[in-house]
Amino acid sequence: MAEITELKRMLAAKAQAVAEHLLPGGAKLGNEWRAGSVAGEKGESLGVHLSGEKAGIWADFATGERGDLIDLWCAAKSVSLPDALEQIRAYLGVQRPQPARDPRPSYTRPPRPVCGKPKGRVRDYLTEDRNLPDAVLDTYRVGEDGDTIIFPFILPDGELAMAKARKAEDGAAPRPTAANCEPVLFGWQAIPDESRMVVLTEGEIDAMSWYAYGVPALSVPYGGGKGAKQKWIENEYDRLDRFERIYVSMDMDGPGEEAAQEIIARLGRHRCLRVELPHKDANECLMEGISAIQMMDCLRNAKSLDPEGLRRAMDYHDEVVNLFWPEPGAHVGYTTPYRKLGDKLTFRPGEVTLWSGASGAGKSQILSDCSVDWVRQGSRICVSSLEMKASQTLKRMVKQAGGIDRPSEPYIRSTLEYLDHGILLYERVGKAGVEPLLEVFDYARAKYGCDQFVIDSLMRLGIASDDYNGQEKAVFKLVDWTIKNNVHMHLVAHARKGDKTTAAPETEDIKGAMEIGANAFNIVTVYRDRSIEDAVQKAESDAEKRRIYDERPGVIMNVAKQRNGDFEGKVGLWFDQESYRYRSSHDPLGSRRYLEFSQHERMSA
């Protein structure tokens, strides 16, 4: 994903080329590149290791400067760390892959708060009651408005994104001073340009408390918890690229732990560590006299959330009980919108579902119909439709969400706003390799919190139809990535051409290597009975059409495999040509409604 830890590794892998680029007047001497100084002139005072475990490590023995190749880049180019990272990405040819997300959210920049430097009740409260030094208040540019504290959320470029106000008294809750402000981190104004580590806290006063201990710190805008509480991540994700160590110092309670888990999962387990404090939060530690040495020990002892390895059976007690008896409201997975299936088919985290059927059977269309409903269920889906342009994909979804063939322009806009809550599209028609696609999925998962991903189709991943080894490797990569990220992957694959024209395909009918079906957790196949459609078209009255529909469904959805579920079997569906929707026998006509508009407002003239 080309954040700082990956850039550091990539530079070290080509240490000599980087040293030559930064220090052009130097020369190779043994296993080092030698130069006179960071200015790059001829000499031997500065040495850069070129290989081995120390590749990229350098020291200038005349000045005492030292560091890795990122530090050397900053010194040689005389640029800040954020600017150096952008230059390094350009030098290495690294770009940030992003799925399309349009329209973008629009935020309101608040007016500059009318306040002064703390000197009355606010200063007394923060310095005497909360033990914060005056210098810390100055660094974070805290303001005073009567007995109210003003916390300015200033971006690195100096722009005010948000301001929060709270009474200078214990238990007071800080609130934004204006509506629709961009959720960002508090404290960028206090972070040194060269800092490559930072502490994340649950409150503004906690961030300032860490700074009082001599540690740069930022605060999340809306406290502990998960979900919408951590929406700031998608706005700050790119700015956090510069940190190779992020210490997550949320409160030592339930909401704090929930926030820590989500933040670490999305910002990267390889660089995030959970800090455990002797008291509830950093400010309480400051007020209780915990020393700077003790707080530094908390950072040194911070724990990663990497998998712990082998565990005993009883360690899984709660998880196993929850599989039998899920807690009310607990997220188990997403279901289809077809009531006859209900929760018999569940798309769970950490699983891959394979969708198959003959060309034109409707597998992609059913998957699209489900995606529209998954938005209602709270999912965020990244769709890579390699066989259809993103606009065409959205046209189909708009019809399915509205349940009408020709919606009006205002209804289209409202429907797109509904879909924007959960649909991201990777615009790439044609063939795409597995690795580039997973880079985009990595980004969509980390920045936007996507928990379901769609690849339509397997044959568009740049693997020849007779390259069974390549197909097997691709599926292994997709399964591994899905399990690692605890998301659900939907993979569309065509069925073999054969004599089975009167029934839904089975597992052995999937086109390609047998490992495709063998490694899928779930397999859903689709059969379309065109004879029923032909009969409907020839029907001379609506009554005759209804009779044909009532006799048998025109589409069969076959749950051919469900590794972690109890149901496998077939369900009949009826397809509505005007809306592209499907329904089961348990779904009354028009039972799904995602937006409230009058009939006149829904239909175009």
N, C-alpha and C positions, 0 to 999 in steps of 0.2 A: 504493500500500500504506500510505500515511499515516504513514511514518516521517518523521524530522525534515526531510529535504531537501524532501519533498513538502509538508509543512506550511508550511515557510518560503516556498515558491513560492506556495501558496494564500493565505497572509496578504498577501504583497506584491501579489497581483492585486487585492486589495480594501483597499489601504493606508488610504484615507481612513476607511472604515467601522470598521476596526480602531483607528485613532487616535482617532476619536470615542468608541469603546467604552472605551478605556483612559484617555483624557485628556478626560473630559466637559466640563471647564471651559475647554478650549482653543477656538481658532477658526482658520479657514482664512485664510492670508495668502499670496497668490500660489500657488506650487506646494508649499507646506508647511502642515503643521498645527502651530500654535504654542501652547505652554502654559508655565506657570511652572516646573514640575518634573515628575518622574515621579508626584507625588501627583495631578496632573491639574487643578490650579487654573489660573485665568486668568493669563496672562503671555506672555512671548516668549523666555524663556531657552532653552527646549527646542524644537527643530524636527524634524519628521518629513517626509521626502520622500514625496510622494504619487504620483508617476508617473515614467516613464522608467526607465533602468537602475538608478537609486538608489532606486527605490520601496521604502519600508519602512525605509531607513537613517535613523537618528536620532542626535542629539547634544544633550547638555545643556551649554551653554557655561559655565554657572556652576559645575558640579561636575566637568566633564571626562568624565562618563559618556557612553557611546556604544555602538552596536551595531545589530542588526536588530530586527524586530518580536517575535521570540521573546525576545530580551534585554529588550525593553521590557515585554513581558508579565510576565516574572519580576520586574522592578523595580517595575512599577505595582501588581501583585497581591501583592508580597512573598512569592513562593512559589519553591520549588526548581525546577530545570529539569524533572525527571520529572513533578512536579505540574502545571507549566505546560503541558507537552505534552498531558496528559490534559484539562486545561481547554480548550485550543485545539481538540482533536478534538471536544469537546462543542460548542464555539462554532461550528465549521465544519460540524457534523453528519456527521463522518467516523467510521465504525466499521471495526473490523478484521474482514473476512469470514473465517470459519473453517469448514472441512469438519468433519462430525461425526467424533469419534474416541472410541469407547466399547467396551470399558472403558479408562480411562486407566491408565498405569503407576503403581504405588504404590511410593514410596521410603521408606527408613528413615532417620530423623534420627539421627545418631550421638550418643553421650554426649559431653559436654564433655571434651576430653582433660585428663588430670592432668599439668600441666607448668608450668614457671616461665619467667620472662624469661631469655633467653640470657645466660649469664655464664661458663660453663666452656668445654668443648671445642666446643660448638655456636657460641658467640660467636667463639672464636678462628678456627674454620674459616670462618665467613661473613665476618668483618671482615678477617682477615689473609690467608687463602688465597684468598678470593673478592672482596676489596676492597669489601665492602658497608658503608656507614656504619651506626652504631648507630641513627640516626634512621630509617633505612629499615626496619630490623628492627622498630622500634616501630610504625611506620605500618602495616606489614603484619601486625602482631600475631603474629610468629613466636615459637614456644615451644621450650623445651628439656626433654627427658626423658632425663637421663643424657647419653650421647653421641649422642642421636637428635634430629634437627630435626623439629618439628611445624609443618606448614603448615595453617592453618585456612582453609577455604573458606566465607566468611561472605557471605550475601546482603545486598543493600542495606538490607533491613529489620532487619538484625542477627541473623537466624537462621543457625545453623550447619548447612550442608547436607552438608558432608563435611570430613574431616581426613585429611591424608596425612603419613606419617612416613618419614624416610630417615636413614641413618647420616651423620654429619658427616665424610665422606671422599669423595674423588673416585671417580666411577664407581658410586656407590651409587644404586639405583633407588628413587624414592618410591613408597609403596604406601598405599592407603586403610586407615584404622584400623578400619573397620567395613564389613560387607557391605551390598550393595543401596542404596548412597547415591546421591543424585541427582547426575549429572554436570553440574557448573556451572563457571564461570570462577573462577579464583583472583585475589583482589585487589580485590574491590569495596570493601573497607574503606578502600582508599587512593585511590579516585577521587573528586575533588571534585564536589559536587552540580552545579556550574555548567559542568563540563567537557563540551565538545561534540566532542572528539577523543580517541582512545585508541589505544594500541598493543596488539596481540595477539601474544603470544610462545608459544614451545613448552615453556617450563618456568618454574617458580616463581622460580628464581634469576634467570632472564633478565628476567622482569617487574620484579623488584626492581632489577636493573641499570639498566633504562631509567628507573626512578623516581629512581635515584641521579644520572642525568643531568638530572633535572628534568622528566621526561615521564611522565604517568599511564599505567600499563600493567596489563594483565590477562594471565593465562596460561591456555591450554587445559588441561583436566585430564589428558589421556592422550597428549600428545605428538604427533609428526608422523604422516603417513600419511593415509589416507582411509577412507570408509565408517564403520564403527562407532567409529573413533577420534574422529570429529567428531560423535558423537551428541548432544553437549552443545548443539548449535545449536538444536534444537527446544525445549530448556528455557530458553535465554537469548535467543531471537530477539526477544521483545517488549522485554526490558530493554535491548537494544542499539539500539532505535528512536531513542534520544536523541542518538546520535552521527552527525554528518554527515561526519566523516572517520574512517575506521578504517584504521590502518596495520598491515598484516599482516607481522610480523617473525618468521616462522618460520626455523628453522635453514637455513643455506645448503648443503643437501644434498638427495638425492632424496626422502626422506620429508617433509622440510620443504616442498619444492616441491609435492608432492602435496597436503599439507594446505592450503597457500596457495591452490591452484587451487580446491579444493572450498569453502573458507571464502568466498573472494571471489565465486564463482558463486552461493552461497546467500545471503550477506548483501547483495549488490548491487554490481555493477561500478561503478555511478555514484558510490559513496562509499568503496570499498575500494581501497587502493594497496599494491603489493608492495614491501617494503623490502629493499634489497640492502646487506649489511654487508661491511666489509673482512675480517672474520673469521667463524668459523662461527656465532656467536651473540652476543647483547648482552653476556653476562658475559665471554666471551673478549675482546671489545673493551675492556671495563672493565679487565680484568687486563693487557691489552697496552698500556694507556696511551692509547687512542684518546680524543681530547678531546671535550668537549661540543659544540664548534663543528662538528667532523667528523660527530658523530652527528646534529646538526640538519641538516647537509647531506644525510645519508642520507635523512632524512624529506622534505626539499624535493625530492630527486631520485627519490623513490619513484615507481614506474610503475603506471599502470592496466593492466588486462588487456583493454582494449577491442580490437575487431578492428583490425588494422593496415592494412587496405585492400588494394591491389593487391599481388600477390606473383608471383614467377617460378615457372615450372613445376617446377624442381628443388627449390623450397622444399617441395613436396608429396611429395618422394621417399618418405619413410617411410610416409606415409599411403597412397599408391598401392600400395606393396609389400604393406602390411598388408591391403589389400582383396583382393589375390590370395592372399597367404599369411599369414593372421592368426596372431599369436603364440599359443602354447599358453596357454589360460586367459584370453585377452583377451576382453572383452565386445563382441560384435558386435551382439547384439540378442536378443530373446526369440522362442521358437518355440512351436508348438502342442503339445499332449500326444499328438498322433496320429502314431504311428511311421511310417506310410506317407508322410506329408509330411516327417518328419525336419527337416532344416535347409533344405529347399527353399523354405520360406516363413519369412522372418525379419522380425520387427518391429523395425526399426532406430531409433536415436536420430535426431531431426530429420525424421521422416516422419509422414505422416497416412495411415491405412488407413480406407477406406470400406467398411462392411458393409451389404449390401443384400439384399433378398429380399421376397417377398410377405408380407402380414400373416399371422402364425402359422407362418411357414416355419422359425423357430427361430434366426434370426440373433443375437438378443440372448442366447438360451440357450447357443449355442455360444461366444459371446464371454465369457459368465459361466464356462463350463466351462474356457476357456483361462485366465481370470483366476485361478481357483483354482490352476492349475498354475504360473502366473507367480509366485505367492507362493513356491512351492518353488524356482523359479529365481532368487529373490533380488530380484524387482521389488517396487516399492511403487506401487500403483495407486490413483488418486483416481477414484471412480466417481460420475458425475452421471446417475442414472437418473431422468429427468424423467417417465417413464411408469409408475413403480412405486415404492412406498414402500420406504425403506431396509430395514426389517425383512423385507419380502417378498423383496427382493434377497438378503439374507443367508440367508433360509430356503432359497432355491434353491442358494446356494453351499454351505451346510452339507450338503445332500443330495449335491451333486456331490463335495464333499471326502470325505465318508464313504462314498459309494457305496451308500447305503441309503435307504429311503423314510421310516422312522420311527425315528430315532436316540433313544437314551435321553437324559435331561437331562444327566448327567455327560459324555456324548459330545458333546452340543451345546456345552457349556461349553468342552471341550477343543478342539473344532473352531473355535469363535469365537476362542480364544486363538491358534490357528494362523493364522487369517485376519487377526488383529489385527497380525501382523508385516508385512502388506503391503497391506491394504485400508483405504482411507479413503472415507467416503461423504458426499456433499453432499446433504443432505435437502431436496429441492425438487421436489415433484410438481406438474406444470403447466408453464406457459411461463416461460422465463427468457431475458433478453437476453444477447447475446454478451459485452458488456463486464462486467456483474456476474459472469458465470460465469468469465471469465478472471481477475477479481480473486481469486476463490476459488482458482483453479488456481495463480495466482502465489503465494498464501500457502502452498498445499499443497506446491508445488515448493520454495519457499525454506525453510520451517520443517521440513517432514517429509521432504524429499528425494525426493518422488514422481517417478518417471521414466516412467510411463505414465498416460494420462488417457482416460476413456471418457465420451462424450456420447451418451445414448440418449433422444431421437433429435433429428435436425436439425429436424424439424417442430415441436419443442417450444421452439425458440429465439425464438419470438415473431415469426416472419416468415411472411407470408401465402403459401399454396401457389402463388399465381400471381405473387408478387413476385420475379421472377427476378433483378432488380438487387440486391434485398436479400439474396437467397440467395448471390449471387456475392460481395458484400462480406463477408458473414459467413464464408464459406469462406476468403477471402483473409486475414481477420484470424486465423482459427484456424491456417492454414498458417504465417503469419508468426510467430505466437506460438510454435508448435511448433519451428520452425527456430531461432528466437532462444534458446529455452531448452534446445535439444538433448534433447528428450524425444520420446516417441511418443504420438500422438493417435489414438484409435479413435472414428470417427464413424458412427453408425447412420443409414441413410436408407432409406425405403421404396422399393419398386419400383413402376413404373407398372402400372396395371391394364390387362390386355390379353389376347391370345389365347395367350400363352406359359404354358401350364399344365402342360406336360410336360417342361420343361427348366429348368436353372438360368439366371437372368437374366444378361444380358451388360451391358457398360458403358452402352450406349444405353438400357437399360431402367430406369435409375435415375430416380426421380421428381424433378422440379424442373429447375433451370437446368443446362445442359450443363457449366458451369464446375465443378459439384460433382465430377463424375467426372474432368474434365480436370486439376484441381489436386490430386487425391489421388495419393499415391505408389503405393499399393496399393489394389486393389479386390477384395473377397471377396464373392461372392454365394452365397445358400443356396437350395436347392430341396428341398421336402419332398413325397415321393410318398405321398399319403394312401391310395392304392389298396392299397399294401402294408400299411399300418396296418389298413385295413378287413379285408383278408384274414387278418391275424394274429388280429384280434378274432373272426372267424368260425371260426377253426381249432378243431378238436375235440380236439386232443391237443398235447402239448409237442413231440412229434416232427414234427408237421405245421408247427408254428410255426417250429422250427429249419430245416426244409426251405425255408420261404418266405424266412426271413432269409438262408439260404445262397445263394439264387438271385440276389438283387440287393439292394443297400443301399437303405434308405428315405430317405436324405438325400444330396444331392450338394452338396459344397463346391467352388465354382468360383473358383479364383484367376484372375480375369479380367485383372488387371494387376499387375505387380510391377516398378516402374521400375528398381530397383537390384538386382534378382535375376534369375536365369537361368530360373526355372521359372514357367510359366503353364499351367494345365490344371485338370482336375477330379479330385476324390478322393471316393470313396464312404464314407459314414459310417453306422453303425448307432446308433440312438437307444434308450436304455433308459428306459422310462417311470417306473420306480420311483426311479431315482437321478438322472434328468435328465442323465446322462452320455452322451457320444458316444465311439465307438471306430472305428478303421479296421480293414481286413482284417489288418493287421500287429499289432494289439493283442489279446492273449489276454484273455479275460473275467477281470475282477478284477485286471488287471495294475497298476493304479494304487493306491497305498496311501500316504496322507499321515499317518495317525495309527495307532498300534499299540494296539488294544484287543481284548479277547476278543469273540467273537460275542455272548455274553450281555451284556457291558457295552455293546456298540454298540446293541443293539436295545432298544426300550422294551417295557414289559410289555403 
